[in-house]
């Protein structure tokens, strides 16, 4: 089985790393020959996260390289695509290059269709609002990170849709606790683009901080400030992210309730739980499925509830431990690479067999 893997980012991009790159060794163990060609490299990721200059020449070059790759697609058995082949270009251009007898598998872990159909520009909406719908419709299989995304694919009469959550390699996550015994540590991990959701609970964080013996740690947020709330900001690094989470007493995932957020895959929660940490989250989208309220964490609907659940966890170390154990068990059973990689590989095999039959 020869697979052309067209990711959006290099392995430095979290969505590509967890939806694609971490599965590659499993495919190779099954004898698959993998060719990986990311569209946007490390320089683009640095531009997104560190506000460096946009590598425009490199991006244009990568677009042409992808065109040439797709012109040679017939030497592969399957094309495995992340989201879309050519962002911001019309669907007819993309489908003209991807359409063939070779099975096309497209993966979504965010509601990328809303990037176009909810765009502030009327021109973008006019030309691209149904682009992702057409890409989904042209695919032989859509792999969706949650039900919100799969429902969109089904609505567009995609040939086949499967739900595969964004997962972690459980062997890389340990429940060892590195938290500060003197301070109740509220932790968050993410990127500068998602740090804005922390302002949803700013008042709650300020209230719990004023009670004393509390610190708020942000990993990967980039530079940010909250009035009346000292923040400990740590730079994200793949080699230290697990240790950073192990230093938390509780992991948080606040969200606003809008269309884009309903398509999120709750990956932060899975990371926290993999490290045996209780969680508090907004009950938006898949968050309400991952968090079993009162079992592995809490779902908070408003500022008062965020404060309430912070106080409960702050004052009950045993509860934090029980919730952490329950969260870890859930990840091992449902949200681990070890459980989901065989399922994904089987979908590839089934698709190839169907094409041959």
N, C-alpha and C positions, 0 to 999 in steps of 0.2 A: 504494500500500500504506500504510494507516493503522495504526500500531502504538501500542497503549497499553502503556507500559513501567512496570511496578510493581516498583520496586527496594525493597530493605529499608532502605537508607540513602541519604543524600545523597552527592554525589561525594566528600565527606570520608571516607566509609567505604571502605576499601581493596577489599573484596570487590565492592561495587557499582561502584566506579570501574573496576576491571579487567575485571569480567565484563559490564558494561553500558555505562557512559558512554563508554569509549574506542572503542566500536564505532559510536556514534551518527553521527559524520561519514561513515563508510563507507555506512551505510544512507541517509543524506540524499543522498549522491552518486548513489545508485541511484534517487532520486526518492521515497523513503519519507517520509511525514509522521509525525513522532515526537511523542508526548505523554508526558513523564516525570513520574511522581508517586511520589516516595519516601515510605515510611511513617514513617521515623525521621530527623529532621533533624540539623543540626550540633550543636544543644544536647544531643541524646542521645549523640552521639559524644564530646562534651566530658565528659559524665557518665561514659562508659565509661573514657576515657583519663585524665581529670584528677580523677576522684572528686568532681565537682561535684554539686549536688542533682539528683535525677532530675526531668526536666521532665514530671511526670505529667499535668498538664492538657493540655499540648501533645500528648502521646501519645494521650490519649483523643480529642482533637479530630481527630488524624490518622486514627484508626481509623474515625471517622464519615465523614471525607472519602473514605476508600477505599471505604466502603460505597456512597456516592453515586456515585463513579466507576464502580463495577462495575454499578450500576443503569443507567448510561448506556452500557454497553459495546457496544451494538449499532451504534454509529456507527463502530466500528473493524473492521479486517479481521483483526487478530491481537492477542492478549494475551500479553505477554512478562513472566513473573513470576519474581522471585527467591525461591526456596525455598518460601515459603508466603505467602498473602495476609494472614492474621491470626494472628500468633504467639500461642500459649497458648490459642487458642480451638479448639473441637472441629472435626473434619473436616466434619461435616454442615453446619455454618454456612458454612464456606468454600466447599465444593463447590456449595452452593445458590446462592451468588452468582457463582461463576465458570463454572458449567455453562451452555453455550449452543452454538449452531451455530458460533460463532466459535472458530477454533483457539486452543488454549491451549498455550504453550510455557513450561516451568518449568526453571529453571537451578539447579544445585547445585555448589558448590565446596568444601563441607564435609559431613561426615556428620551432618546436622541431625536425622536420624531418631534418632540416639543421644542427642540432647538430651532426648528424651522417653522412649525405651524403656530408657535406662540411668539415668534420673533417680533420685535418692536417695529421692524421695517416692513412696510406693506409690499415692497418689491420682493423681499426675501420670501414672504408668505405666498405671494402670487406665483413665483417660479419654483419654490422648493417645498411648499407645505405638505405635499404628498410624496416627497422623494423617498423617505424611509419606508412608507407603505408599499411603494413599487419595488423597492429592494427586497422587502420581506416576501412579497408576492412572487418574485422571481426565484427565490431560494427553494431548494429541495428540502431543507430543514432549517428551522429557526430555533436556536438555543437561547432561552430567555431566563434571566436571573430571578424573575418572580412572576406572579400571576398577572400583575398589571401589564407587564410587557408582553406576556404570552397572549393575553386577551386582545391586545392590539394586533398581533400577528394573526390570530384566529379571525378577527374581524376582516382582515385583508386577504382571507382565503389562502393563507400559506399552506403548502402541501402537507407539511408536518411540523408540529411544534412540541418541544419538550422543555420542561422547567428544570434548570440546573442552577442551584444557588452559587454565589461566590463563596469559596471555601478556603480553609487553611490546611496546610500540612501539619497535622496534629503532632508529629514528631519534632517539629521546630518550636513548639509552644510548651512551656512548663508552668505548672501551678505554684512553683516556688514563690514565696512572698518576699519582696524587697521593700515593702512599704515602711514608712517612718512610724514607729510605735507612738511617738509623741504627737504627731499631727495627722488628722484625718485628711487623706489626699484624694481630692476629686480630680480625675484625669480624663483627658480627651486626646485622641490622635486623629490626624487628618491632613489636610493640605490647606494652603492659603485660600483656595477657592471655596472651601466648605467652612472655614472658620467663622463666616458671617452668622452661621446658625447659633453660635454661642451667645450672641446678643439677645436671642429669644429668651434666655434665662438669666440675663445679667442681674436683674433685681434679686432673683432667688440666690444667686451666687454671692451677692453682696450681703444678703441677710444671714446666710449660713456662715460666712466668713467672720462677721461681727460677733458671732457667738464664741469665737476663739478656738485655738488649736486646729485650724483648718488651713490648708493650702490648695491652690488650684494650679494644676500642671497641664500645659498645652504642648503637644508634640506635633511639630510640622505646621503649625498655624502661620508661621512667619511673624513679622513684627505686628503687634496689635496692643491696644491699651483699653482698659475699662476703668472708668472713673470710680474711685473709692475701693478698688479691688486690685491688690498686687497679684501679678501673674508670673509664674515661673514658666518661661518659654524655652523649649528645647528644640534643637534642630533635628528633623527626622533623618534617621539613618537606618538602612535595612539591617545592619549588623547589631543595632542597639534597640530596635523598636520593641522587641519582646521584653527586654529588661526594663524599658521605660514603662510598659504596661504592668509589669510585675510590681512596680513601685506604687501603683494606684491602690486605693482602698475601694474605689467604685469607678466604673467607666460610664461616661455619659454620651448620649446622642440626641441632642435637641434638634428639632426640625420645624419649619413652617409648614402649614398645610396648603400646598399648591400642587399643580399637576406634575411638575418636574420631581418634586420630593416623593410623590407617590410611586415613582418608578425606581427609587433607590433600593439597593439590595441589603442594607443593614450590616455591611461588612465590619464596621467598627465594633458592633455588638458581638459579632462572632469572634473577633480578635480578643476582646475583653474576656469573654466566656472561656475561650481556649486557655487563657491564663488563670482561670478559676476566680474571676472577679465578678461580683454582682454588678448590675447595670441599672441605670435610670434613663428612660428614653421617652420621646414624644410618641404617642400612639398613631403614627402616620405610616401608611403603606405596610411594608413587610415587617416593620418594627413590632407591630401588634401581633404578628405570628411568632417571631423569634422570642420575644419576651413573654414568659408565662408569669403574669402578674402575681407577685407574692411568692413565687417559687424560685426563679432565677434572677429576679429583679423587679422593678416597678415601672409602670407606665404612668407618666405625669401629664395631666391635661392643662394645667395652669401653674402660675408662679407659686401659689399656695401649696399645691401638691408637690412641686419640686422641693420646696423647703421642707415639707413634712417628711418626704422619703429620705432626703439627705439626713435629717435629724434622726430618723429611725436607724439608718445604717451607721451613722456616726456613733450612736450609743449602744449598738449591739454587735459586738465582734463575732459572736457565735452565729448570728443570722447572716452576716457577711460570708462566713465560711460555708454555711449550708447552701446559700444561694450560689456561691462559687462552684461548689461541687455539682449542683444541679445543672448549671450552665455548661460546665466542662462535659458532663455526660451527654447533654444535648448536642454539642459540637461533635463529639466522637461518633454519635449515632447518625447525625443528619448533615452536618456542615463540615465534614472533613474531606480532604483530598483522597484519603484511603477508601472512603465509601463511594465517592462520586466519580473518581477516575475510571473505574471499570464500567460504570453506567455510560459515560461519554464514549468510551472506546467501542462499546457494544452498539451504540447508535451509529457510529461510523461504519462498522461492519455490516449492520443491517441495511444501511443505505446503499452500500456497494453491492450487496447481494441482490437487493431489489432492482438495481440498475442492470445487473447481469441477467436476471430472470426476465 
